[in-house]
C-alpha cells in the first residue's frame, strides 16, 4: 500500500486505504478526506469559503447529505443495499455527476474523475469503494444540528476548493445518489424553498436562479437579491448594508446556489420501507 505521506500519490491515498477490509482503514480514509483545521470555525467560514458547495433550501450541502443518507435507520440501510446491488443505479449517479459537473473540466480532469468514479462504484475492482461513500455519509450524519454548521461548511468548502479531486468526487457523488434515488422513488421529494421577497419557488419556477447568502446561508431568488441591494442607500433612514430578509444578518457575499439545478431538496422516508 502507498504511504499516506507520499505526495506523488496523495490524491488516491484515501481510496487506496479503503481497499483494506478492516473498518479501521475506512476510518483512516475518512480522516484523510476531512477538512483541514484552517477551514473549521465560523471565522474561517466568514472570511475564506466563498466557493462552498450550495444546495437550495439547505444551509449546508454536506449537512443535507448526512441527514438524508447518513443514518443507520432501516430505510437508509435498505437504500444503500439497493444502490450497492444495482449497477444501473450506480451508473445513473456517475452519469449525472459527469453530465452536470464537468463542463469546465480539462480532458485530464475528466479522465481523473471518471477513474475515481469507477473505483468508488465498482465493487469488483475496489470492494470497499462504496464503503468509503457510506462512511463519509455516516460521518456527516453526526453534524445534524445548527451548532454543527461550521463543521459542515468546512466540508463544503474543502470539497469546492479541491474540485475534481477525490474529496470533491465523493461529496458530489453523495448528492448525485440523493438525486437519482429521488427519481427512482426511494427518497421522498419535499417542497423547495420560496423566495421570501419575490415568492418564486425553486421547483415551480425552473427558470429562476437562487442565490445563497453568506454567512447565514439563507436563500433568495436573484430578482429578490436585486431588491435587497436596491434598498441599501446613503440617507439617514436608509439601510447602510444589505441584510438577509430572513434573519437580518449582514450579507458578506452571495453565490448562485444549487447543484444538479433541477433537483429539489429531499428528506428520507419516515414511513415504513
One Martini backbone bead per residue (centre of mass of N, CA, C, O) as a GRO file, in nm:
protein
  273
    1UNK     BB    1   0.098   0.034   0.020
    2UNK     BB    2   0.073   0.359   0.008
    3UNK     BB    3   0.192   0.615   0.152
    4UNK     BB    4   0.039   0.889   0.298
    5UNK     BB    5   0.303   1.089   0.246
    6UNK     BB    6   0.297   1.054  -0.057
    7UNK     BB    7   0.263   1.299  -0.295
    8UNK     BB    8   0.222   1.138  -0.561
    9UNK     BB    9  -0.047   0.980  -0.406
   10UNK     BB   10  -0.251   1.175  -0.257
   11UNK     BB   11  -0.527   1.145  -0.425
   12UNK     BB   12  -0.537   0.802  -0.355
   13UNK     BB   13  -0.502   0.721  -0.055
   14UNK     BB   14  -0.790   0.689   0.058
   15UNK     BB   15  -0.884   0.477  -0.147
   16UNK     BB   16  -0.667   0.267  -0.085
   17UNK     BB   17  -0.740   0.229   0.216
   18UNK     BB   18  -1.036   0.117   0.153
   19UNK     BB   19  -0.932  -0.178   0.064
   20UNK     BB   20  -0.925  -0.235   0.345
   21UNK     BB   21  -1.136  -0.438   0.539
   22UNK     BB   22  -1.091  -0.269   0.768
   23UNK     BB   23  -1.250  -0.032   0.954
   24UNK     BB   24  -1.000   0.142   1.013
   25UNK     BB   25  -0.948   0.221   0.717
   26UNK     BB   26  -1.201   0.390   0.680
   27UNK     BB   27  -1.136   0.592   0.897
   28UNK     BB   28  -0.872   0.689   0.763
   29UNK     BB   29  -1.001   0.782   0.499
   30UNK     BB   30  -1.175   1.002   0.624
   31UNK     BB   31  -0.948   1.161   0.756
   32UNK     BB   32  -0.813   1.238   0.475
   33UNK     BB   33  -1.084   1.408   0.390
   34UNK     BB   34  -1.073   1.603   0.597
   35UNK     BB   35  -1.076   1.903   0.695
   36UNK     BB   36  -0.885   2.144   0.770
   37UNK     BB   37  -0.844   2.349   1.040
   38UNK     BB   38  -0.856   2.627   0.864
   39UNK     BB   39  -1.183   2.559   0.800
   40UNK     BB   40  -1.262   2.595   1.083
   41UNK     BB   41  -1.499   2.786   1.178
   42UNK     BB   42  -1.659   3.088   1.149
   43UNK     BB   43  -1.426   3.268   1.060
   44UNK     BB   44  -1.338   3.107   0.812
   45UNK     BB   45  -1.612   3.114   0.671
   46UNK     BB   46  -1.633   3.431   0.645
   47UNK     BB   47  -1.337   3.470   0.481
   48UNK     BB   48  -1.302   3.209   0.255
   49UNK     BB   49  -1.581   3.032   0.158
   50UNK     BB   50  -1.693   3.117  -0.152
   51UNK     BB   51  -1.687   2.795  -0.280
   52UNK     BB   52  -1.917   2.666  -0.174
   53UNK     BB   53  -2.144   2.447  -0.159
   54UNK     BB   54  -2.475   2.448  -0.306
   55UNK     BB   55  -2.819   2.412  -0.166
   56UNK     BB   56  -3.129   2.456  -0.204
   57UNK     BB   57  -3.269   2.484   0.128
   58UNK     BB   58  -2.968   2.462   0.244
   59UNK     BB   59  -2.702   2.557   0.454
   60UNK     BB   60  -2.579   2.260   0.384
   61UNK     BB   61  -2.484   2.027   0.173
   62UNK     BB   62  -2.350   1.810   0.374
   63UNK     BB   63  -2.570   1.806   0.587
   64UNK     BB   64  -2.786   1.695   0.400
   65UNK     BB   65  -2.651   1.431   0.335
   66UNK     BB   66  -2.640   1.321   0.626
   67UNK     BB   67  -2.949   1.328   0.680
   68UNK     BB   68  -3.045   1.144   0.434
   69UNK     BB   69  -2.772   0.911   0.399
   70UNK     BB   70  -2.630   0.869   0.714
   71UNK     BB   71  -2.793   0.672   0.844
   72UNK     BB   72  -2.917   0.359   1.042
   73UNK     BB   73  -3.176   0.310   0.935
   74UNK     BB   74  -3.359   0.091   0.756
   75UNK     BB   75  -3.406   0.269   0.502
   76UNK     BB   76  -3.113   0.356   0.452
   77UNK     BB   77  -2.992   0.073   0.435
   78UNK     BB   78  -3.166  -0.014   0.193
   79UNK     BB   79  -3.066   0.196  -0.004
   80UNK     BB   80  -2.768   0.099  -0.006
   81UNK     BB   81  -2.823  -0.191  -0.092
   82UNK     BB   82  -2.955  -0.119  -0.362
   83UNK     BB   83  -2.717   0.038  -0.478
   84UNK     BB   84  -2.499  -0.191  -0.459
   85UNK     BB   85  -2.684  -0.403  -0.645
   86UNK     BB   86  -2.700  -0.162  -0.871
   87UNK     BB   87  -2.566  -0.070  -1.164
   88UNK     BB   88  -2.772   0.137  -1.264
   89UNK     BB   89  -2.756   0.328  -1.018
   90UNK     BB   90  -2.452   0.388  -1.035
   91UNK     BB   91  -2.452   0.497  -1.324
   92UNK     BB   92  -2.651   0.732  -1.281
   93UNK     BB   93  -2.477   0.892  -1.080
   94UNK     BB   94  -2.227   0.925  -1.258
   95UNK     BB   95  -2.365   1.060  -1.505
   96UNK     BB   96  -2.469   1.309  -1.358
   97UNK     BB   97  -2.199   1.426  -1.277
   98UNK     BB   98  -2.073   1.444  -1.559
   99UNK     BB   99  -2.298   1.622  -1.700
  100UNK     BB  100  -2.299   1.870  -1.466
  101UNK     BB  101  -1.963   1.901  -1.362
  102UNK     BB  102  -1.762   1.892  -1.653
  103UNK     BB  103  -1.761   2.144  -1.843
  104UNK     BB  104  -1.475   2.285  -1.722
  105UNK     BB  105  -1.308   2.047  -1.780
  106UNK     BB  106  -1.048   1.880  -1.848
  107UNK     BB  107  -0.940   1.597  -1.983
  108UNK     BB  108  -0.783   1.515  -1.730
  109UNK     BB  109  -1.012   1.557  -1.526
  110UNK     BB  110  -1.213   1.363  -1.651
  111UNK     BB  111  -1.036   1.113  -1.621
  112UNK     BB  112  -1.005   1.126  -1.313
  113UNK     BB  113  -1.304   1.111  -1.236
  114UNK     BB  114  -1.373   0.846  -1.379
  115UNK     BB  115  -1.172   0.677  -1.217
  116UNK     BB  116  -1.294   0.732  -0.937
  117UNK     BB  117  -1.578   0.629  -0.996
  118UNK     BB  118  -1.500   0.341  -1.061
  119UNK     BB  119  -1.366   0.279  -0.782
  120UNK     BB  120  -1.623   0.352  -0.605
  121UNK     BB  121  -1.854   0.169  -0.790
  122UNK     BB  122  -1.668  -0.095  -0.810
  123UNK     BB  123  -1.681  -0.389  -0.627
  124UNK     BB  124  -1.452  -0.550  -0.779
  125UNK     BB  125  -1.204  -0.343  -0.778
  126UNK     BB  126  -1.344  -0.187  -0.510
  127UNK     BB  127  -1.497  -0.312  -0.246
  128UNK     BB  128  -1.474  -0.024  -0.052
  129UNK     BB  129  -1.585   0.223  -0.207
  130UNK     BB  130  -1.874   0.228  -0.089
  131UNK     BB  131  -1.774   0.245   0.204
  132UNK     BB  132  -1.668   0.534   0.183
  133UNK     BB  133  -1.932   0.673   0.123
  134UNK     BB  134  -2.078   0.574   0.378
  135UNK     BB  135  -1.876   0.689   0.585
  136UNK     BB  136  -1.915   0.987   0.513
  137UNK     BB  137  -2.218   1.000   0.567
  138UNK     BB  138  -2.193   0.923   0.866
  139UNK     BB  139  -2.015   1.157   0.949
  140UNK     BB  140  -2.228   1.380   0.866
  141UNK     BB  141  -2.459   1.282   1.060
  142UNK     BB  142  -2.334   1.411   1.324
  143UNK     BB  143  -2.404   1.713   1.179
  144UNK     BB  144  -2.737   1.814   1.236
  145UNK     BB  145  -2.697   2.078   1.374
  146UNK     BB  146  -2.660   2.415   1.401
  147UNK     BB  147  -2.386   2.388   1.567
  148UNK     BB  148  -2.249   2.223   1.300
  149UNK     BB  149  -2.207   2.415   1.052
  150UNK     BB  150  -1.901   2.468   1.045
  151UNK     BB  151  -1.825   2.179   0.970
  152UNK     BB  152  -1.993   2.158   0.710
  153UNK     BB  153  -1.868   2.403   0.567
  154UNK     BB  154  -1.588   2.280   0.553
  155UNK     BB  155  -1.666   2.056   0.362
  156UNK     BB  156  -1.770   2.231   0.138
  157UNK     BB  157  -1.502   2.388   0.091
  158UNK     BB  158  -1.307   2.153   0.050
  159UNK     BB  159  -1.440   2.047  -0.202
  160UNK     BB  160  -1.436   2.311  -0.377
  161UNK     BB  161  -1.109   2.344  -0.347
  162UNK     BB  162  -1.105   2.023  -0.483
  163UNK     BB  163  -1.159   2.004  -0.773
  164UNK     BB  164  -1.161   1.672  -0.908
  165UNK     BB  165  -1.116   1.536  -0.650
  166UNK     BB  166  -1.187   1.308  -0.421
  167UNK     BB  167  -1.360   1.479  -0.226
  168UNK     BB  168  -1.541   1.593  -0.448
  169UNK     BB  169  -1.648   1.328  -0.563
  170UNK     BB  170  -1.778   1.226  -0.307
  171UNK     BB  171  -1.970   1.467  -0.250
  172UNK     BB  172  -2.115   1.469  -0.529
  173UNK     BB  173  -2.204   1.170  -0.530
  174UNK     BB  174  -2.392   1.182  -0.286
  175UNK     BB  175  -2.593   1.373  -0.426
  176UNK     BB  176  -2.648   1.196  -0.675
  177UNK     BB  177  -2.783   0.978  -0.511
  178UNK     BB  178  -3.019   1.141  -0.413
  179UNK     BB  179  -3.138   1.222  -0.686
  180UNK     BB  180  -3.173   0.932  -0.812
  181UNK     BB  181  -3.352   0.828  -0.574
  182UNK     BB  182  -3.580   1.015  -0.630
  183UNK     BB  183  -3.644   0.916  -0.920
  184UNK     BB  184  -3.696   0.613  -0.797
  185UNK     BB  185  -3.862   0.656  -0.508
  186UNK     BB  186  -3.669   0.631  -0.236
  187UNK     BB  187  -3.712   0.940  -0.217
  188UNK     BB  188  -3.861   1.214  -0.084
  189UNK     BB  189  -4.011   1.487  -0.195
  190UNK     BB  190  -3.983   1.833  -0.133
  191UNK     BB  191  -4.030   2.142  -0.085
  192UNK     BB  192  -3.897   2.413  -0.185
  193UNK     BB  193  -3.799   2.713  -0.172
  194UNK     BB  194  -3.904   3.046  -0.097
  195UNK     BB  195  -3.898   3.357  -0.173
  196UNK     BB  196  -3.931   3.622   0.062
  197UNK     BB  197  -3.990   3.842  -0.175
  198UNK     BB  198  -4.105   3.705  -0.462
  199UNK     BB  199  -4.216   3.390  -0.425
  200UNK     BB  200  -4.048   3.203  -0.559
  201UNK     BB  201  -4.005   2.872  -0.675
  202UNK     BB  202  -3.761   2.648  -0.737
  203UNK     BB  203  -3.952   2.433  -0.876
  204UNK     BB  204  -4.186   2.605  -1.028
  205UNK     BB  205  -3.928   2.802  -1.124
  206UNK     BB  206  -3.679   2.698  -1.330
  207UNK     BB  207  -3.575   3.000  -1.435
  208UNK     BB  208  -3.499   3.054  -1.140
  209UNK     BB  209  -3.247   3.183  -0.958
  210UNK     BB  210  -3.049   3.108  -0.680
  211UNK     BB  211  -2.916   3.234  -0.367
  212UNK     BB  212  -2.657   3.239  -0.132
  213UNK     BB  213  -2.616   3.364   0.180
  214UNK     BB  214  -2.341   3.533   0.348
  215UNK     BB  215  -2.327   3.338   0.640
  216UNK     BB  216  -2.633   3.226   0.677
  217UNK     BB  217  -2.761   3.053   0.428
  218UNK     BB  218  -2.978   3.185   0.286
  219UNK     BB  219  -3.257   3.237   0.047
  220UNK     BB  220  -3.278   3.383  -0.285
  221UNK     BB  221  -3.359   3.530  -0.548
  222UNK     BB  222  -3.220   3.723  -0.780
  223UNK     BB  223  -3.442   3.940  -0.778
  224UNK     BB  224  -3.446   3.963  -0.468
  225UNK     BB  225  -3.154   4.060  -0.436
  226UNK     BB  226  -3.190   4.324  -0.589
  227UNK     BB  227  -3.390   4.437  -0.382
  228UNK     BB  228  -3.201   4.443  -0.143
  229UNK     BB  229  -2.984   4.641  -0.274
  230UNK     BB  230  -3.190   4.875  -0.341
  231UNK     BB  231  -3.220   4.952  -0.018
  232UNK     BB  232  -2.941   5.061  -0.030
  233UNK     BB  233  -2.820   5.363   0.129
  234UNK     BB  234  -2.731   5.715   0.241
  235UNK     BB  235  -2.940   5.778   0.424
  236UNK     BB  236  -3.054   5.795   0.752
  237UNK     BB  237  -3.303   5.575   0.671
  238UNK     BB  238  -3.110   5.386   0.547
  239UNK     BB  239  -2.952   5.123   0.458
  240UNK     BB  240  -2.601   5.042   0.501
  241UNK     BB  241  -2.671   4.731   0.456
  242UNK     BB  242  -2.706   4.426   0.355
  243UNK     BB  243  -2.982   4.204   0.442
  244UNK     BB  244  -3.135   3.943   0.549
  245UNK     BB  245  -3.480   3.869   0.519
  246UNK     BB  246  -3.481   3.640   0.748
  247UNK     BB  247  -3.236   3.739   0.983
  248UNK     BB  248  -3.068   4.026   0.941
  249UNK     BB  249  -2.800   3.958   0.834
  250UNK     BB  250  -2.526   4.039   0.705
  251UNK     BB  251  -2.399   4.061   0.372
  252UNK     BB  252  -2.106   3.954   0.227
  253UNK     BB  253  -2.224   3.737   0.018
  254UNK     BB  254  -2.325   3.594  -0.308
  255UNK     BB  255  -2.433   3.269  -0.436
  256UNK     BB  256  -2.498   3.050  -0.651
  257UNK     BB  257  -2.733   2.789  -0.630
  258UNK     BB  258  -2.684   2.462  -0.688
  259UNK     BB  259  -2.703   2.122  -0.769
  260UNK     BB  260  -2.860   1.998  -0.993
  261UNK     BB  261  -3.089   2.222  -1.051
  262UNK     BB  262  -3.359   2.033  -1.064
  263UNK     BB  263  -3.317   1.969  -0.761
  264UNK     BB  264  -3.472   1.905  -0.489
  265UNK     BB  265  -3.528   1.869  -0.190
  266UNK     BB  266  -3.482   1.624   0.082
  267UNK     BB  267  -3.616   1.325   0.240
  268UNK     BB  268  -3.649   1.072   0.423
  269UNK     BB  269  -3.829   0.827   0.497
  270UNK     BB  270  -4.077   0.776   0.771
  271UNK     BB  271  -4.190   0.537   0.680
  272UNK     BB  272  -4.223   0.254   0.569
  273UNK     BB  273  -4.044   0.051   0.335
   0.00000   0.00000   0.00000
